[in-house]
Amino acid sequence: MMNKRMLIASAAVIAMLPAPASADTLREAFIAAYQTNPTLSGAQAGQRALDESVPIAKADGLPNAGSQFTFQENFLRSANSFTAPLRQASAGGNFEVPIYSGGAVKNAVRAAKTRVSAGQNDLRGTESSLFSSVAAAYMDVIRDEAIVRLNRANVGVLSVNLDATSDRFEIGDLTRTDVAQSESRLEVAKGQLETARATLIASKENYIALVGSPPGELEPPPPLPNLPDTPDAAVDIALQSNPDLLAAKERSDAAEFDIKTARAASKPRVTTFAQGSYVNFFDTLGGSIASANFVQEQSTAEVGVRATIPIYQGGRPAAQIRQAQARSGQSYEQQIAIERSVISQTRAAYSSWRASERVIQSSERAVAASALSLEGVRAENSVGNRTILDILNAEQELLNAQVNLVTARRNSYVAGFSLLAAMGRAEARDLGLDGGPLYDPQVNYKRVKGIIYDFHSDPNPEPQATRTVDTPAQTADVEPLPDSPNPK
């Protein structure tokens, strides 16, 4: 019996140790998410759609050409239309070149370019948010695996306690109360283990949703670089680099261009044009008047300059200007709201990170003290100075301290990464991902901004993200303790 207890206790101690390192790293999780996550690939596609707003805005200032072709048979003619033709074909064409539009095109193009820049900052924010979520999911799995192992070890220790208590009860050294207390704590520990298992499964499934594949044996994450010394330093960086704030500023600038575009509605417009037409009656013009000598083909051509001067438009231009002004005011308020949020998030993340660092130190000392306390209580119990309940309480305190420690380590890393994200330093370019070339939104923008051909298009898109329907349902299995009363 003693050898069995020592073996179980040794296994419990081993289960408390960190999981061995493997090939799964946080960098690999970032790379997998960057390449396969649908939120990011969808945001990239949305940015490509936004890029097209620039050539669309430019099109209003470029030449416009069109043509028309008609052929008709006149089956029924009026009795008085003696000369109406039986059939005719016509062709026409027109060509227009805008000269002056009151600044509408120029400011619409400026607004579109500014919104493209805002969208690129939004894409940076999406990257940052994704990587923050991946880091949190990665640390959740590490934390929850450790908590499962701790609770598993606790079940093993309490099983040993129950066996020892039962043996001492058999020889009259302890009472039925002592046995009941040990049995109660064991059953509570089993329930806590099942709760920890369920939490671990949820964390693994969340990891799969973000990364696209199940987690393996995750390595401890690398230290976070360049964390600031003070919250004010963090805020200064965030105000300069936070992508959400930069995007809001760009949208405010674009709204100002919208006001100028709206003002152009009441200004004159000048256009040059050239147009012509051709009609062929196929020798049917003249009808039944055979003696008439009608010309069976007609052609016209004109060139000129057209000036359109608005006089009264029912108040539409003034309403459009006021609407653009109100939206500009809204964008300014939204910029201030986002600035407030960024400041709050940065300071809160800094505070959480610093607090978690202090909690880690306290928890490490608490684990050491609780382990020493448990050892002393067991020794004192052996000479009759402590009760079984004292041992059970000491074991629970040690478990709580260990759980607090692994939780604090997770919270510290996640808070530190969130701080980097708020500062605008948690994007693919900052993380040095080496899983292939990084997506550069400028490449597509430069490609499409000058395209003026009507028949230039891209192939229909195919899904870029990977599905997770074939991934297995996750479990929370751990190495069983020898002869454990609660096998996995």
C-alpha positions in Angstrom: 0.0 0.0 0.0 2.8 2.4 0.8 4.6 1.8 -2.5 1.3 2.4 -4.3 0.8 5.7 -2.4 4.3 6.9 -3.2 3.8 6.1 -6.9 0.6 8.1 -7.1 2.1 11.0 -5.2 5.1 11.0 -7.5 2.8 11.1 -10.5 0.9 13.9 -9.0 4.0 16.0 -8.6 5.0 15.3 -12.2 1.5 16.3 -13.4 2.0 19.7 -11.8 5.1 20.4 -13.9 4.8 22.3 -17.2 4.1 20.3 -20.3 7.2 19.4 -22.4 8.1 21.7 -25.3 7.1 20.6 -28.8 7.0 22.0 -32.3 3.8 24.1 -31.7 4.8 27.7 -31.1 3.0 31.0 -30.9 4.8 32.2 -34.0 3.4 29.2 -35.9 0.0 29.9 -34.6 0.3 33.5 -35.8 1.4 32.3 -39.3 -1.4 29.8 -39.6 -4.0 32.4 -38.6 -2.5 35.0 -40.9 -2.7 32.5 -43.9 -6.0 30.8 -43.2 -8.3 33.0 -41.0 -11.5 34.1 -42.8 -11.9 37.3 -40.9 -8.5 38.6 -42.1 -8.9 37.3 -45.7 -12.4 38.8 -45.8 -11.0 42.1 -44.6 -8.3 42.0 -47.3 -11.0 41.4 -50.0 -13.0 44.3 -48.6 -10.0 46.5 -48.9 -9.6 45.5 -52.5 -13.2 46.5 -53.1 -12.5 49.8 -51.4 -9.5 50.4 -53.8 -11.9 50.4 -56.7 -13.6 53.6 -55.4 -10.7 55.6 -56.7 -11.0 54.6 -60.4 -14.8 54.8 -60.1 -14.4 58.5 -58.9 -11.9 59.2 -61.6 -14.3 57.9 -64.3 -16.6 61.0 -63.9 -13.7 63.2 -65.2 -12.7 61.1 -68.2 -14.0 61.1 -71.7 -17.3 59.2 -72.4 -18.2 57.6 -75.7 -21.2 55.7 -76.8 -23.0 54.5 -79.9 -26.5 53.4 -80.9 -27.7 51.0 -83.7 -31.3 50.5 -84.8 -33.1 48.6 -87.5 -36.8 48.7 -87.9 -39.6 47.4 -90.2 -42.7 49.6 -90.5 -45.5 47.0 -90.9 -48.3 49.4 -90.3 -48.2 53.0 -91.5 -50.7 55.8 -91.2 -52.9 56.3 -94.3 -51.7 59.9 -94.6 -48.0 59.0 -94.3 -47.5 58.6 -98.1 -43.8 59.0 -97.9 -43.1 56.9 -94.8 -40.3 54.3 -95.4 -41.0 50.6 -95.2 -37.8 49.9 -93.3 -34.8 51.8 -92.0 -31.5 51.4 -90.2 -29.7 54.0 -88.2 -26.4 54.4 -86.4 -25.2 57.2 -84.2 -22.3 58.0 -81.9 -21.4 60.6 -79.3 -18.2 61.6 -77.6 -18.0 63.8 -74.5 -15.0 65.3 -72.6 -15.7 67.0 -69.3 -13.8 70.2 -68.9 -15.0 71.7 -65.7 -17.3 70.2 -63.0 -17.0 72.7 -60.2 -14.4 70.6 -58.4 -16.7 67.6 -58.0 -14.5 65.1 -59.6 -11.3 66.3 -58.0 -12.7 66.3 -54.5 -14.5 62.9 -55.0 -11.1 61.4 -56.0 -9.4 62.9 -53.0 -12.1 61.6 -50.7 -11.8 58.1 -52.3 -8.0 58.1 -51.9 -8.3 59.2 -48.3 -10.8 56.4 -47.5 -8.5 53.9 -49.1 -5.8 55.0 -46.7 -8.3 54.7 -43.9 -9.2 51.2 -45.0 -5.6 50.2 -45.0 -5.4 51.3 -41.4 -8.6 49.3 -40.7 -6.8 46.3 -42.2 -3.9 46.9 -39.8 -6.4 47.0 -37.0 -8.0 43.7 -38.1 -4.5 42.0 -38.1 -3.8 43.4 -34.7 -7.2 42.2 -33.3 -6.7 38.8 -34.8 -3.2 38.3 -33.4 -4.4 39.5 -30.0 -7.2 36.9 -30.1 -4.7 34.2 -31.2 -2.3 35.1 -28.4 -5.2 34.9 -25.9 -6.4 31.6 -27.2 -2.9 30.2 -27.2 -2.4 31.2 -23.6 -5.9 30.0 -22.7 -5.0 26.5 -23.9 -1.7 26.5 -21.9 -3.4 27.8 -18.8 -6.3 25.4 -19.0 -4.0 22.4 -19.7 -2.0 23.3 -16.6 -5.2 23.6 -14.5 -6.4 20.2 -15.7 -3.1 18.7 -14.7 -3.3 20.4 -11.3 -6.8 19.2 -10.7 -5.9 15.7 -11.9 -3.0 15.7 -9.5 -5.2 16.9 -6.7 -7.6 14.0 -7.4 -4.7 11.6 -7.1 -3.5 13.2 -3.9 -7.0 13.2 -2.3 -7.4 9.5 -3.4 -4.2 8.7 -1.5 -5.5 10.7 1.5 -8.8 8.8 1.4 -7.0 5.5 1.3 -4.8 6.5 4.2 -7.7 7.8 6.2 -9.7 4.7 5.6 -6.8 2.5 6.8 -6.4 4.6 10.0 -10.1 4.4 10.6 -9.9 0.6 10.4 -7.4 0.5 13.2 -9.3 3.0 15.2 -6.9 5.9 14.8 -9.4 8.2 13.1 -13.2 8.6 13.2 -15.9 8.2 10.5 -16.0 12.0 10.3 -12.4 12.1 9.1 -13.3 9.5 6.4 -16.3 11.5 5.3 -14.4 14.7 5.1 -11.7 13.1 2.9 -14.4 11.5 0.7 -16.2 14.8 0.3 -13.1 16.6 -0.7 -12.3 13.9 -3.3 -15.7 14.1 -4.9 -15.5 17.9 -5.0 -12.1 17.6 -6.6 -13.5 15.2 -9.2 -16.2 17.8 -10.1 -13.6 20.5 -10.3 -11.6 18.3 -12.7 -14.6 17.8 -15.0 -15.2 21.6 -15.0 -11.5 22.2 -15.9 -11.8 19.6 -18.7 -14.8 21.3 -20.2 -13.0 24.7 -20.0 -10.0 23.2 -21.7 -12.1 21.8 -24.5 -13.8 25.2 -25.1 -10.3 26.8 -25.2 -9.1 24.3 -27.8 -12.2 24.8 -30.0 -11.7 28.6 -29.8 -8.1 28.1 -30.8 -9.2 26.0 -33.8 -11.7 28.7 -34.9 -8.9 31.3 -34.9 -5.9 29.3 -36.1 -7.6 26.7 -38.3 -6.1 23.5 -36.8 -6.0 21.8 -33.3 -3.3 22.8 -30.8 -0.6 20.3 -30.1 1.8 20.5 -27.2 2.2 24.2 -27.1 5.5 25.7 -26.1 5.8 28.7 -23.7 5.5 31.9 -25.6 8.5 34.2 -26.2 9.0 37.3 -24.1 7.1 40.4 -25.3 9.4 43.1 -26.7 9.5 46.8 -26.2 6.9 47.2 -23.5 6.8 50.8 -22.2 8.0 51.8 -18.8 5.0 54.1 -18.0 1.3 54.4 -19.1 2.0 57.9 -20.4 4.7 56.5 -22.7 2.3 53.9 -23.9 -0.4 56.4 -24.6 2.0 58.7 -26.6 2.9 55.8 -28.8 -0.7 54.7 -29.2 -1.8 58.2 -30.3 0.8 58.1 -33.0 0.4 54.5 -34.2 -2.9 53.0 -33.2 -4.5 51.9 -36.6 -8.1 52.5 -35.5 -7.3 56.1 -34.5 -5.4 56.7 -37.7 -8.3 55.4 -39.7 -10.7 57.7 -37.9 -8.5 60.7 -38.7 -8.5 59.7 -42.4 -12.2 59.5 -42.5 -12.5 62.9 -41.0 -10.3 64.3 -43.8 -12.4 62.4 -46.4 -15.6 64.0 -44.9 -14.2 67.4 -45.6 -13.6 66.5 -49.2 -17.3 65.4 -49.3 -18.4 68.9 -48.4 -16.4 70.3 -51.3 -17.9 67.7 -53.6 -21.4 68.7 -52.5 -20.7 72.4 -53.1 -20.0 71.6 -56.8 -23.6 70.7 -57.4 -24.5 74.4 -57.7 -21.6 75.3 -59.9 -21.5 75.4 -63.7 -20.4 72.4 -65.7 -18.6 72.6 -69.1 -18.3 69.7 -71.6 -17.0 69.4 -75.1 -18.9 67.0 -77.3 -18.9 65.5 -80.8 -21.8 63.4 -82.2 -23.0 62.1 -85.5 -25.7 59.9 -87.0 -26.4 58.0 -90.2 -29.8 56.7 -91.5 -30.4 54.4 -94.4 -34.0 53.8 -95.7 -33.1 51.0 -98.1 -34.8 52.8 -101.1 -38.2 52.7 -99.3 -38.5 56.4 -98.4 -41.2 58.0 -100.5 -43.7 55.2 -100.3 -46.1 55.0 -103.2 -45.0 58.3 -104.8 -42.8 56.8 -107.4 -42.1 60.1 -109.1 -40.6 61.6 -106.0 -36.8 61.7 -105.8 -36.0 61.2 -102.1 -32.5 60.8 -100.7 -32.3 57.4 -99.2 -29.3 58.1 -96.9 -28.9 60.8 -94.4 -25.9 61.8 -92.2 -25.3 64.4 -89.6 -22.3 65.5 -87.5 -21.8 68.1 -84.8 -19.1 69.3 -82.5 -19.4 71.9 -79.8 -19.1 73.0 -76.2 -21.9 72.7 -73.8 -22.2 74.7 -70.6 -24.8 73.8 -68.0 -25.5 76.5 -65.4 -27.8 75.4 -62.5 -30.4 78.0 -61.6 -32.8 76.3 -59.3 -32.8 72.7 -58.2 -35.5 72.6 -55.5 -33.0 73.1 -52.6 -31.2 69.8 -53.3 -27.6 71.3 -53.4 -28.0 73.1 -50.1 -29.4 70.0 -48.5 -26.5 67.9 -49.8 -24.0 70.4 -48.4 -25.7 70.5 -45.0 -25.8 66.7 -45.0 -22.1 66.4 -45.8 -21.3 69.0 -43.1 -23.3 67.0 -40.5 -21.5 63.8 -41.5 -18.2 65.6 -41.2 -19.2 66.7 -37.7 -20.1 63.1 -36.9 -16.7 61.9 -38.1 -15.0 64.4 -35.9 -17.0 63.2 -32.9 -16.2 59.6 -33.8 -12.5 60.4 -34.0 -12.6 61.8 -30.5 -14.6 58.8 -29.2 -12.0 56.4 -30.7 -9.2 58.5 -29.2 -10.8 58.3 -25.8 -11.2 54.5 -26.2 -7.6 54.1 -27.3 -6.4 56.0 -24.3 -8.6 54.0 -22.0 -7.6 50.7 -23.5 -3.9 51.5 -23.4 -3.9 52.6 -19.8 -6.1 49.6 -18.8 -3.9 47.1 -20.6 -0.8 48.7 -19.0 -2.4 48.5 -15.5 -3.5 44.9 -16.1 -0.1 43.9 -17.3 1.8 45.5 -14.4 -0.7 44.1 -11.9 -0.4 40.6 -13.4 3.3 40.8 -13.1 3.0 41.5 -9.4 0.4 38.8 -9.0 2.9 36.3 -10.5 5.4 37.2 -7.9 2.9 36.9 -5.1 1.6 33.7 -6.5 5.0 32.2 -6.7 5.7 33.0 -3.1 2.2 31.7 -2.2 2.9 28.4 -3.9 6.2 28.0 -2.1 4.6 28.9 1.2 1.5 26.6 0.7 3.8 23.7 -0.2 5.8 24.3 2.9 2.6 24.6 5.0 1.2 21.4 3.6 4.4 19.6 4.4 4.3 20.9 8.0 0.6 20.1 8.5 1.2 16.6 7.4 4.2 16.2 9.7 2.1 17.7 12.6 -0.8 15.4 11.8 1.5 12.4 12.1 2.2 13.3 15.8 -1.5 14.2 16.5 -1.3 18.0 16.5 -3.3 18.5 13.2 -6.5 17.0 12.0 -7.4 15.5 8.6 -9.4 18.6 7.9 -6.3 20.7 8.4 -4.5 18.6 5.7 -7.4 18.9 3.3 -7.5 22.6 3.7 -3.7 22.9 3.2 -4.0 20.8 0.0 -6.8 23.1 -1.3 -4.8 26.2 -0.5 -1.8 24.8 -2.5 -4.1 24.0 -5.4 -5.6 27.5 -5.3 -2.2 29.1 -5.3 -1.0 27.0 -8.2 -4.1 27.8 -10.2 -3.7 31.5 -9.4 -0.1 31.3 -10.6 -0.8 29.8 -14.0 -3.8 32.2 -14.4 -1.6 35.2 -13.6 1.0 34.1 -16.1 -1.7 33.9 -18.8 -3.2 37.2 -17.8 0.2 39.0 -17.8 1.0 37.8 -21.3 -2.4 38.6 -22.8 -2.4 42.0 -21.1 1.1 42.7 -22.4 0.1 41.7 -26.0 -3.1 43.8 -25.7 -0.9 46.7 -24.7 1.2 46.2 -27.8 -1.9 46.0 -29.9 -3.3 49.3 -28.5 0.1 50.9 -29.3 -0.1 49.7 -32.9 2.7 47.3 -32.5 1.0 43.9 -32.8 0.7 43.5 -36.6 2.3 41.1 -39.0 5.1 43.5 -39.9 5.9 43.9 -36.1 5.8 40.1 -35.4 8.3 39.2 -38.1 6.2 36.3 -39.4 8.2 34.2 -41.8 5.5 31.9 -43.2 5.7 33.6 -46.6 5.3 37.1 -48.1 3.1 39.5 -46.1 0.0 40.9 -47.7 0.6 44.5 -48.9 -2.6 46.4 -49.7 -0.6 49.0 -51.6 0.1 46.4 -54.3 -3.5 46.0 -55.4 -4.2 49.8 -55.0 -1.4 50.7 -57.3 -2.5 48.1 -59.8 -6.1 49.3 -60.1 -6.0 53.0 -59.5 -5.0 53.9 -63.1 -7.1 51.3 -64.9 -9.4 53.0 -67.4 -10.4 50.1 -69.6 -14.1 49.0 -69.5 -13.3 45.3 -70.1 -10.5 44.8 -67.6 -11.6 42.5 -64.7 -10.1 39.9 -62.4 -11.0 36.2 -62.3 -13.8 35.3 -60.0 -12.5 34.8 -56.4 -12.0 31.5 -54.7 -12.2 31.0 -50.9 -8.8 31.7 -49.2 -9.6 30.6 -45.7 -9.6 27.0 -44.6 -12.6 25.3 -43.1 -12.5 23.4 -39.8 -15.4 21.0 -40.4 -13.0 18.1 -40.7 -11.1 18.8 -37.4 -11.8 16.3 -34.7 -13.8 17.2 -31.6 -11.4 18.2 -28.9 -10.8 16.3 -25.7 -9.2 17.1 -22.4 -7.3 13.9 -21.9 -4.2 13.8 -19.6 -1.9 11.1 -18.7 -3.8 8.9 -16.1 -2.4 8.4 -12.7 -1.4 4.8 -11.9 -4.4 2.9 -10.4 -6.4 6.2 -10.3 -9.9 5.8 -9.1 -11.0 8.3 -11.8 -9.4 7.1 -15.1 -9.7 9.3 -18.1 
